[in-house]
């Protein structure tokens, strides 16, 4: 089984925001070379934003 991991960091100007990360996820998928399977996107808040 092949796996790939990449961390993406985003800075937003406000406390809350909606951003479309589809292009960055697609780019990471392309970099991985994986042709089929699942993509797991897990979010985490930094302690300073709570």
N, CA, C and O atoms as a Tripos MOL2 file, in Angstrom:
@<TRIPOS>MOLECULE
protein
  200   199    50     0     0
PROTEIN
NO_CHARGES

@<TRIPOS>ATOM
      1 N           0.8380   -1.1700    0.0000 N.3       1 UNK1
      2 CA          0.0000    0.0000    0.0000 C.3       1 UNK1
      3 C           0.8890    1.2410    0.0000 C.2       1 UNK1
      4 O           1.8460    1.3290    0.7680 O.2       1 UNK1
      5 N           0.5680    2.1800   -0.8530 N.am      2 UNK2
      6 CA          1.3250    3.4160   -0.9650 C.3       2 UNK2
      7 C           0.6320    4.5090   -0.1560 C.2       2 UNK2
      8 O          -0.5970    4.5770   -0.1330 O.2       2 UNK2
      9 N           1.4040    5.3560    0.5000 N.am      3 UNK3
     10 CA          0.8230    6.4810    1.2410 C.3       3 UNK3
     11 C           1.6530    7.7330    0.9810 C.2       3 UNK3
     12 O           2.8000    7.6560    0.5410 O.2       3 UNK3
     13 N           1.0610    8.8720    1.2580 N.am      4 UNK4
     14 CA          1.7070   10.1630    1.0310 C.3       4 UNK4
     15 C           1.1530   11.1330    2.0620 C.2       4 UNK4
     16 O          -0.0400   11.1130    2.3640 O.2       4 UNK4
     17 N           2.0120   11.9720    2.5960 N.am      5 UNK5
     18 CA          1.5690   12.9570    3.5880 C.3       5 UNK5
     19 C           2.1510   14.3130    3.2450 C.2       5 UNK5
     20 O           3.3300   14.4350    2.9110 O.2       5 UNK5
     21 N           1.3130   15.3260    3.3310 N.am      6 UNK6
     22 CA          1.7660   16.6920    3.1020 C.3       6 UNK6
     23 C           0.9780   17.6210    4.0110 C.2       6 UNK6
     24 O          -0.2450   17.5220    4.1020 O.2       6 UNK6
     25 N           1.6860   18.5280    4.6880 N.am      7 UNK7
     26 CA          1.0260   19.5190    5.5340 C.3       7 UNK7
     27 C           0.8560   20.8000    4.7480 C.2       7 UNK7
     28 O           1.7890   21.2760    4.1010 O.2       7 UNK7
     29 N          -0.3360   21.3520    4.8060 N.am      8 UNK8
     30 CA         -0.6300   22.6280    4.1670 C.3       8 UNK8
     31 C          -0.9560   23.6360    5.2570 C.2       8 UNK8
     32 O          -1.7330   23.3450    6.1660 O.2       8 UNK8
     33 N          -0.3690   24.8070    5.1660 N.am      9 UNK9
     34 CA         -0.5930   25.8560    6.1520 C.3       9 UNK9
     35 C          -1.2560   27.0380    5.4690 C.2       9 UNK9
     36 O          -0.8800   27.4140    4.3590 O.2       9 UNK9
     37 N          -2.2430   27.6250    6.1350 N.am     10 UNK10
     38 CA         -2.9720   28.7660    5.5960 C.3      10 UNK10
     39 C          -3.0560   29.8540    6.6590 C.2      10 UNK10
     40 O          -3.3790   29.5870    7.8170 O.2      10 UNK10
     41 N          -2.7670   31.0620    6.2550 N.am     11 UNK11
     42 CA         -2.9430   32.2150    7.1330 C.3      11 UNK11
     43 C          -4.1700   32.9800    6.6550 C.2      11 UNK11
     44 O          -4.2720   33.3570    5.4870 O.2      11 UNK11
     45 N          -5.0900   33.1990    7.5740 N.am     12 UNK12
     46 CA         -6.2980   33.9400    7.2210 C.3      12 UNK12
     47 C          -6.3260   35.2280    8.0360 C.2      12 UNK12
     48 O          -5.8480   35.2490    9.1710 O.2      12 UNK12
     49 N          -6.8820   36.3050    7.4720 N.am     13 UNK13
     50 CA         -6.8320   37.6000    8.1470 C.3      13 UNK13
     51 C          -7.8230   37.7580    9.3020 C.2      13 UNK13
     52 O          -7.7010   38.6870   10.1000 O.2      13 UNK13
     53 N          -8.7960   36.8610    9.3910 N.am     14 UNK14
     54 CA         -9.8080   36.9670   10.4430 C.3      14 UNK14
     55 C          -9.8100   35.7180   11.3000 C.2      14 UNK14
     56 O          -9.1400   34.7320   10.9920 O.2      14 UNK14
     57 N         -10.5610   35.7750   12.3620 N.am     15 UNK15
     58 CA        -10.6390   34.6180   13.2760 C.3      15 UNK15
     59 C         -11.2690   33.4060   12.6030 C.2      15 UNK15
     60 O         -10.8650   32.2740   12.8660 O.2      15 UNK15
     61 N         -12.2500   33.6310   11.7400 N.am     16 UNK16
     62 CA        -12.9510   32.5590   11.0470 C.3      16 UNK16
     63 C         -13.0360   32.8820    9.5700 C.2      16 UNK16
     64 O         -13.2300   34.0370    9.1910 O.2      16 UNK16
     65 N         -12.8930   31.8660    8.7360 N.am     17 UNK17
     66 CA        -13.0180   32.0890    7.2930 C.3      17 UNK17
     67 C         -13.2470   30.7590    6.5950 C.2      17 UNK17
     68 O         -12.8730   29.7000    7.0990 O.2      17 UNK17
     69 N         -13.8620   30.8340    5.4410 N.am     18 UNK18
     70 CA        -13.9990   29.6810    4.5640 C.3      18 UNK18
     71 C         -13.0400   29.8850    3.4050 C.2      18 UNK18
     72 O         -13.0780   30.9170    2.7340 O.2      18 UNK18
     73 N         -12.1850   28.9090    3.1720 N.am     19 UNK19
     74 CA        -11.2810   28.9850    2.0270 C.3      19 UNK19
     75 C         -11.3820   27.6790    1.2430 C.2      19 UNK19
     76 O         -11.5390   26.6010    1.8160 O.2      19 UNK19
     77 N         -11.2900   27.8020   -0.0550 N.am     20 UNK20
     78 CA        -11.3440   26.6360   -0.9320 C.3      20 UNK20
     79 C          -9.9250   26.0860   -1.0810 C.2      20 UNK20
     80 O          -9.0680   26.7280   -1.6880 O.2      20 UNK20
     81 N          -9.6800   24.9070   -0.5290 N.am     21 UNK21
     82 CA         -8.3430   24.3090   -0.6000 C.3      21 UNK21
     83 C          -8.2640   23.2030   -1.6570 C.2      21 UNK21
     84 O          -7.2800   22.4660   -1.7170 O.2      21 UNK21
     85 N          -9.3000   23.0930   -2.4850 N.am     22 UNK22
     86 CA         -9.3300   22.0540   -3.5140 C.3      22 UNK22
     87 C          -8.1040   22.0890   -4.4210 C.2      22 UNK22
     88 O          -7.5280   21.0340   -4.6840 O.2      22 UNK22
     89 N          -7.6760   23.2620   -4.9150 N.am     23 UNK23
     90 CA         -6.4880   23.2730   -5.7840 C.3      23 UNK23
     91 C          -5.2230   22.7500   -5.0850 C.2      23 UNK23
     92 O          -4.4290   22.0380   -5.6990 O.2      23 UNK23
     93 N          -5.0360   23.0940   -3.8260 N.am     24 UNK24
     94 CA         -3.8540   22.6250   -3.0910 C.3      24 UNK24
     95 C          -3.9260   21.1240   -2.8270 C.2      24 UNK24
     96 O          -2.9030   20.4400   -2.8740 O.2      24 UNK24
     97 N          -5.1200   20.6050   -2.5500 N.am     25 UNK25
     98 CA         -5.2850   19.1630   -2.3320 C.3      25 UNK25
     99 C          -5.0410   18.4140   -3.6410 C.2      25 UNK25
    100 O          -4.3810   17.3750   -3.6500 O.2      25 UNK25
    101 N          -5.5710   18.9370   -4.7430 N.am     26 UNK26
    102 CA         -5.3300   18.3110   -6.0540 C.3      26 UNK26
    103 C          -3.8480   18.2990   -6.4040 C.2      26 UNK26
    104 O          -3.3450   17.3160   -6.9480 O.2      26 UNK26
    105 N          -3.1530   19.3780   -6.0960 N.am     27 UNK27
    106 CA         -1.7090   19.4450   -6.3670 C.3      27 UNK27
    107 C          -0.9490   18.4050   -5.5450 C.2      27 UNK27
    108 O          -0.0550   17.7330   -6.0600 O.2      27 UNK27
    109 N          -1.3060   18.2740   -4.2690 N.am     28 UNK28
    110 CA         -0.6690   17.2750   -3.4140 C.3      28 UNK28
    111 C          -0.9520   15.8680   -3.9270 C.2      28 UNK28
    112 O          -0.0690   15.0110   -3.9060 O.2      28 UNK28
    113 N          -2.1620   15.6290   -4.3810 N.am     29 UNK29
    114 CA         -2.5150   14.3290   -4.9320 C.3      29 UNK29
    115 C          -1.6880   14.0270   -6.1770 C.2      29 UNK29
    116 O          -1.2110   12.9060   -6.3570 O.2      29 UNK29
    117 N          -1.5220   15.0260   -7.0320 N.am     30 UNK30
    118 CA         -0.7190   14.8520   -8.2400 C.3      30 UNK30
    119 C           0.7490   14.5680   -7.8810 C.2      30 UNK30
    120 O           1.3820   13.7080   -8.4930 O.2      30 UNK30
    121 N           1.2840   15.2880   -6.8940 N.am     31 UNK31
    122 CA          2.6670   15.0690   -6.4370 C.3      31 UNK31
    123 C           2.8720   13.6580   -5.9050 C.2      31 UNK31
    124 O           3.9540   13.0880   -6.0450 O.2      31 UNK31
    125 N           1.8340   13.0950   -5.2940 N.am     32 UNK32
    126 CA          1.9630   11.7790   -4.6620 C.3      32 UNK32
    127 C           2.1340   10.6510   -5.6730 C.2      32 UNK32
    128 O           2.7630    9.6340   -5.3790 O.2      32 UNK32
    129 N           1.5690   10.8370   -6.8670 N.am     33 UNK33
    130 CA          1.6320    9.7750   -7.8650 C.3      33 UNK33
    131 C           0.6220    8.6650   -7.6260 C.2      33 UNK33
    132 O           0.6030    7.6790   -8.3640 O.2      33 UNK33
    133 N          -0.2080    8.8080   -6.6200 N.am     34 UNK34
    134 CA         -1.2230    7.7950   -6.3110 C.3      34 UNK34
    135 C          -2.3830    7.9550   -7.2820 C.2      34 UNK34
    136 O          -2.8900    9.0590   -7.4790 O.2      34 UNK34
    137 N          -2.7980    6.8580   -7.8830 N.am     35 UNK35
    138 CA         -3.8360    6.9010   -8.9210 C.3      35 UNK35
    139 C          -5.2410    6.6140   -8.4100 C.2      35 UNK35
    140 O          -6.2100    7.1030   -8.9900 O.2      35 UNK35
    141 N          -5.3780    5.8410   -7.3500 N.am     36 UNK36
    142 CA         -6.7120    5.5610   -6.8210 C.3      36 UNK36
    143 C          -6.6340    5.3500   -5.3240 C.2      36 UNK36
    144 O          -5.5970    4.9570   -4.7890 O.2      36 UNK36
    145 N          -7.7400    5.6140   -4.6560 N.am     37 UNK37
    146 CA         -7.7990    5.4690   -3.2110 C.3      37 UNK37
    147 C          -8.5640    6.6140   -2.5810 C.2      37 UNK37
    148 O          -9.4300    7.2130   -3.2180 O.2      37 UNK37
    149 N          -8.2530    6.9150   -1.3500 N.am     38 UNK38
    150 CA         -8.9360    7.9540   -0.5970 C.3      38 UNK38
    151 C          -7.9740    9.0730   -0.2500 C.2      38 UNK38
    152 O          -6.7670    8.8650   -0.1330 O.2      38 UNK38
    153 N          -8.5310   10.2640   -0.0880 N.am     39 UNK39
    154 CA         -7.7690   11.4140    0.4030 C.3      39 UNK39
    155 C          -8.3780   11.8180    1.7310 C.2      39 UNK39
    156 O          -9.5750   12.0960    1.8080 O.2      39 UNK39
    157 N          -7.5710   11.8530    2.7700 N.am     40 UNK40
    158 CA         -8.0270   12.2930    4.0850 C.3      40 UNK40
    159 C          -7.4940   13.6950    4.3310 C.2      40 UNK40
    160 O          -6.2860   13.9300    4.2830 O.2      40 UNK40
    161 N          -8.4050   14.6230    4.5950 N.am     41 UNK41
    162 CA         -8.0240   15.9900    4.9350 C.3      41 UNK41
    163 C          -8.4210   16.2130    6.3830 C.2      41 UNK41
    164 O          -9.6010   16.1550    6.7290 O.2      41 UNK41
    165 N          -7.4340   16.4680    7.2260 N.am     42 UNK42
    166 CA         -7.6610   16.6440    8.6520 C.3      42 UNK42
    167 C          -7.2690   18.0650    9.0200 C.2      42 UNK42
    168 O          -6.1830   18.5230    8.6670 O.2      42 UNK42
    169 N          -8.1480   18.7650    9.7270 N.am     43 UNK43
    170 CA         -7.8530   20.1470   10.0930 C.3      43 UNK43
    171 C          -7.4960   20.2410   11.5690 C.2      43 UNK43
    172 O          -7.9050   19.4190   12.3890 O.2      43 UNK43
    173 N          -6.7330   21.2520   11.8690 N.am     44 UNK44
    174 CA         -6.3190   21.4890   13.2530 C.3      44 UNK44
    175 C          -6.2780   22.9970   13.4660 C.2      44 UNK44
    176 O          -5.8520   23.7470   12.5880 O.2      44 UNK44
    177 N          -6.7230   23.4290   14.6300 N.am     45 UNK45
    178 CA         -6.6470   24.8420   14.9490 C.3      45 UNK45
    179 C          -5.3850   25.0900   15.7630 C.2      45 UNK45
    180 O          -5.0060   24.2830   16.6120 O.2      45 UNK45
    181 N          -4.7490   26.2080   15.4930 N.am     46 UNK46
    182 CA         -3.5930   26.5500   16.3160 C.3      46 UNK46
    183 C          -4.1000   27.0880   17.6490 C.2      46 UNK46
    184 O          -5.1720   27.6900   17.7010 O.2      46 UNK46
    185 N          -3.3560   26.8820   18.7130 N.am     47 UNK47
    186 CA         -3.7980   27.3470   20.0410 C.3      47 UNK47
    187 C          -4.0250   28.8510   20.0930 C.2      47 UNK47
    188 O          -4.8620   29.3150   20.8670 O.2      47 UNK47
    189 N          -3.2990   29.6240   19.2880 N.am     48 UNK48
    190 CA         -3.4630   31.0680   19.3390 C.3      48 UNK48
    191 C          -4.7800   31.5290   18.7390 C.2      48 UNK48
    192 O          -5.1910   32.6680   18.9630 O.2      48 UNK48
    193 N          -5.4630   30.6550   17.9690 N.am     49 UNK49
    194 CA         -6.7230   31.0660   17.3410 C.3      49 UNK49
    195 C          -7.9390   30.7200   18.2050 C.2      49 UNK49
    196 O          -9.0670   31.0360   17.8270 O.2      49 UNK49
    197 N          -7.7320   30.0820   19.3470 N.am     50 UNK50
    198 CA         -8.8790   29.6810   20.1880 C.3      50 UNK50
    199 C          -9.3050   30.7970   21.1000 C.2      50 UNK50
    200 O         -10.2500   30.6360   21.8720 O.2      50 UNK50
@<TRIPOS>BOND
     1     1     2 1
     2     2     3 1
     3     3     4 2
     4     3     5 am
     5     5     6 1
     6     6     7 1
     7     7     8 2
     8     7     9 am
     9     9    10 1
    10    10    11 1
    11    11    12 2
    12    11    13 am
    13    13    14 1
    14    14    15 1
    15    15    16 2
    16    15    17 am
    17    17    18 1
    18    18    19 1
    19    19    20 2
    20    19    21 am
    21    21    22 1
    22    22    23 1
    23    23    24 2
    24    23    25 am
    25    25    26 1
    26    26    27 1
    27    27    28 2
    28    27    29 am
    29    29    30 1
    30    30    31 1
    31    31    32 2
    32    31    33 am
    33    33    34 1
    34    34    35 1
    35    35    36 2
    36    35    37 am
    37    37    38 1
    38    38    39 1
    39    39    40 2
    40    39    41 am
    41    41    42 1
    42    42    43 1
    43    43    44 2
    44    43    45 am
    45    45    46 1
    46    46    47 1
    47    47    48 2
    48    47    49 am
    49    49    50 1
    50    50    51 1
    51    51    52 2
    52    51    53 am
    53    53    54 1
    54    54    55 1
    55    55    56 2
    56    55    57 am
    57    57    58 1
    58    58    59 1
    59    59    60 2
    60    59    61 am
    61    61    62 1
    62    62    63 1
    63    63    64 2
    64    63    65 am
    65    65    66 1
    66    66    67 1
    67    67    68 2
    68    67    69 am
    69    69    70 1
    70    70    71 1
    71    71    72 2
    72    71    73 am
    73    73    74 1
    74    74    75 1
    75    75    76 2
    76    75    77 am
    77    77    78 1
    78    78    79 1
    79    79    80 2
    80    79    81 am
    81    81    82 1
    82    82    83 1
    83    83    84 2
    84    83    85 am
    85    85    86 1
    86    86    87 1
    87    87    88 2
    88    87    89 am
    89    89    90 1
    90    90    91 1
    91    91    92 2
    92    91    93 am
    93    93    94 1
    94    94    95 1
    95    95    96 2
    96    95    97 am
    97    97    98 1
    98    98    99 1
    99    99   100 2
   100    99   101 am
   101   101   102 1
   102   102   103 1
   103   103   104 2
   104   103   105 am
   105   105   106 1
   106   106   107 1
   107   107   108 2
   108   107   109 am
   109   109   110 1
   110   110   111 1
   111   111   112 2
   112   111   113 am
   113   113   114 1
   114   114   115 1
   115   115   116 2
   116   115   117 am
   117   117   118 1
   118   118   119 1
   119   119   120 2
   120   119   121 am
   121   121   122 1
   122   122   123 1
   123   123   124 2
   124   123   125 am
   125   125   126 1
   126   126   127 1
   127   127   128 2
   128   127   129 am
   129   129   130 1
   130   130   131 1
   131   131   132 2
   132   131   133 am
   133   133   134 1
   134   134   135 1
   135   135   136 2
   136   135   137 am
   137   137   138 1
   138   138   139 1
   139   139   140 2
   140   139   141 am
   141   141   142 1
   142   142   143 1
   143   143   144 2
   144   143   145 am
   145   145   146 1
   146   146   147 1
   147   147   148 2
   148   147   149 am
   149   149   150 1
   150   150   151 1
   151   151   152 2
   152   151   153 am
   153   153   154 1
   154   154   155 1
   155   155   156 2
   156   155   157 am
   157   157   158 1
   158   158   159 1
   159   159   160 2
   160   159   161 am
   161   161   162 1
   162   162   163 1
   163   163   164 2
   164   163   165 am
   165   165   166 1
   166   166   167 1
   167   167   168 2
   168   167   169 am
   169   169   170 1
   170   170   171 1
   171   171   172 2
   172   171   173 am
   173   173   174 1
   174   174   175 1
   175   175   176 2
   176   175   177 am
   177   177   178 1
   178   178   179 1
   179   179   180 2
   180   179   181 am
   181   181   182 1
   182   182   183 1
   183   183   184 2
   184   183   185 am
   185   185   186 1
   186   186   187 1
   187   187   188 2
   188   187   189 am
   189   189   190 1
   190   190   191 1
   191   191   192 2
   192   191   193 am
   193   193   194 1
   194   194   195 1
   195   195   196 2
   196   195   197 am
   197   197   198 1
   198   198   199 1
   199   199   200 2
@<TRIPOS>SUBSTRUCTURE
     1 UNK1         2 RESIDUE 1 A UNK
     2 UNK2         6 RESIDUE 1 A UNK
     3 UNK3        10 RESIDUE 1 A UNK
     4 UNK4        14 RESIDUE 1 A UNK
     5 UNK5        18 RESIDUE 1 A UNK
     6 UNK6        22 RESIDUE 1 A UNK
     7 UNK7        26 RESIDUE 1 A UNK
     8 UNK8        30 RESIDUE 1 A UNK
     9 UNK9        34 RESIDUE 1 A UNK
    10 UNK10       38 RESIDUE 1 A UNK
    11 UNK11       42 RESIDUE 1 A UNK
    12 UNK12       46 RESIDUE 1 A UNK
    13 UNK13       50 RESIDUE 1 A UNK
    14 UNK14       54 RESIDUE 1 A UNK
    15 UNK15       58 RESIDUE 1 A UNK
    16 UNK16       62 RESIDUE 1 A UNK
    17 UNK17       66 RESIDUE 1 A UNK
    18 UNK18       70 RESIDUE 1 A UNK
    19 UNK19       74 RESIDUE 1 A UNK
    20 UNK20       78 RESIDUE 1 A UNK
    21 UNK21       82 RESIDUE 1 A UNK
    22 UNK22       86 RESIDUE 1 A UNK
    23 UNK23       90 RESIDUE 1 A UNK
    24 UNK24       94 RESIDUE 1 A UNK
    25 UNK25       98 RESIDUE 1 A UNK
    26 UNK26      102 RESIDUE 1 A UNK
    27 UNK27      106 RESIDUE 1 A UNK
    28 UNK28      110 RESIDUE 1 A UNK
    29 UNK29      114 RESIDUE 1 A UNK
    30 UNK30      118 RESIDUE 1 A UNK
    31 UNK31      122 RESIDUE 1 A UNK
    32 UNK32      126 RESIDUE 1 A UNK
    33 UNK33      130 RESIDUE 1 A UNK
    34 UNK34      134 RESIDUE 1 A UNK
    35 UNK35      138 RESIDUE 1 A UNK
    36 UNK36      142 RESIDUE 1 A UNK
    37 UNK37      146 RESIDUE 1 A UNK
    38 UNK38      150 RESIDUE 1 A UNK
    39 UNK39      154 RESIDUE 1 A UNK
    40 UNK40      158 RESIDUE 1 A UNK
    41 UNK41      162 RESIDUE 1 A UNK
    42 UNK42      166 RESIDUE 1 A UNK
    43 UNK43      170 RESIDUE 1 A UNK
    44 UNK44      174 RESIDUE 1 A UNK
    45 UNK45      178 RESIDUE 1 A UNK
    46 UNK46      182 RESIDUE 1 A UNK
    47 UNK47      186 RESIDUE 1 A UNK
    48 UNK48      190 RESIDUE 1 A UNK
    49 UNK49      194 RESIDUE 1 A UNK
    50 UNK50      198 RESIDUE 1 A UNK
